[in-house]
């Protein structure tokens, strides 16, 4: 059974930075595509970023492009989301997700089989 655990969330002022971490259990982490999603109160889940199994390819949502970066360290079973120039509208619960089946990077949450509990990010103005 795959377990994903996020950390690194918190309260930050607009313009600040945070780095989210997602540690995965499972010996085959290096084969999985990984994604980050977020959900603000009263809104639908929104795709943020995804990364290929070896980190060579990334897919970033237009809403965060140029501010957020996704990366991974397969030796540590960890995927990261570096968030810079944060805005109040980035406030949400951020969750990582694993796509363990073959295919291309996708923004569809239905392609991801496993999800973490999420970590709260709050950006004050």
C-alpha positions in Angstrom: 0.0 0.0 0.0 1.3 3.4 -1.0 1.5 6.2 1.6 2.2 9.8 0.8 3.0 12.3 3.5 3.2 16.1 2.8 5.0 18.6 5.0 6.3 22.2 4.7 3.0 24.1 4.7 2.4 27.1 6.9 1.6 30.8 7.0 3.6 33.2 4.9 3.3 36.8 3.7 2.6 37.6 0.1 5.8 37.6 -1.9 7.3 34.9 0.4 8.4 31.4 -0.4 7.7 27.9 0.9 8.9 24.5 -0.1 6.5 21.6 0.3 7.8 18.0 0.6 6.0 14.8 -0.1 7.6 11.5 1.1 6.3 8.3 -0.4 6.5 4.7 0.9 7.0 2.0 -1.7 10.1 0.5 -3.4 9.0 1.6 -6.8 8.7 5.3 -6.2 11.2 6.0 -9.0 8.8 4.6 -11.6 5.9 6.8 -10.6 4.8 10.1 -12.1 4.0 12.5 -9.2 1.7 15.5 -9.0 0.7 18.3 -6.8 -2.8 19.6 -6.5 -4.5 22.2 -4.3 -7.9 22.9 -3.1 -9.2 26.1 -1.6 -12.3 26.4 0.5 -15.4 26.2 -1.7 -13.5 25.5 -4.8 -12.7 22.4 -6.9 -9.4 20.6 -6.7 -6.9 22.3 -9.0 -3.9 20.8 -10.7 -0.6 22.6 -9.8 2.3 20.6 -11.2 3.5 17.1 -12.3 6.9 15.5 -12.8 8.0 12.4 -14.8 9.6 9.4 -13.1 13.1 10.6 -13.6 12.5 14.3 -13.2 13.4 15.1 -16.8 9.9 16.4 -17.7 7.6 18.7 -15.8 4.2 20.1 -16.4 3.2 23.3 -14.6 -0.2 24.9 -14.4 -0.4 28.3 -16.1 -1.6 29.8 -12.8 1.7 29.2 -11.1 4.1 29.0 -14.0 7.2 31.0 -13.4 6.6 31.0 -9.6 6.4 27.3 -8.7 8.9 24.5 -9.5 8.5 20.8 -9.0 11.4 18.4 -8.5 12.1 15.0 -7.0 14.8 13.0 -5.3 14.3 9.3 -6.0 16.9 8.3 -3.6 14.8 9.9 -0.8 11.4 8.9 -2.2 10.5 12.5 -2.1 8.9 15.1 -4.4 9.2 18.8 -3.8 7.1 21.9 -4.7 9.1 25.1 -4.4 6.7 28.0 -4.2 8.0 31.5 -4.7 6.4 34.9 -5.0 3.3 33.6 -3.2 0.0 35.3 -3.5 -3.1 35.3 -1.3 -4.9 33.3 -4.0 -2.4 30.5 -3.6 -4.0 29.8 -0.2 -5.2 26.2 -0.2 -4.6 22.7 1.0 -1.8 21.2 -1.1 -1.7 17.5 -1.7 0.7 15.3 -3.6 -0.5 12.3 -5.6 1.1 9.3 -7.3 0.3 8.0 -10.8 1.6 4.5 -10.9 0.5 3.4 -14.3 2.3 4.0 -17.6 1.4 7.2 -19.5 2.2 10.8 -20.0 2.1 13.6 -17.4 -1.5 14.7 -16.8 -3.4 17.3 -15.0 -6.4 15.1 -14.4 -6.8 14.1 -10.8 -8.5 10.9 -12.0 -5.2 9.5 -13.3 -3.6 9.5 -9.8 -4.2 6.5 -7.7 -2.8 7.5 -4.3 -3.1 10.8 -2.4 -1.6 12.3 0.7 -3.7 14.0 3.4 -2.5 17.5 2.4 -0.7 20.4 4.0 -2.2 23.8 4.5 -0.6 26.9 2.9 -1.9 30.3 3.9 -0.7 33.4 2.2 -1.5 36.7 4.0 -1.8 40.0 2.1 
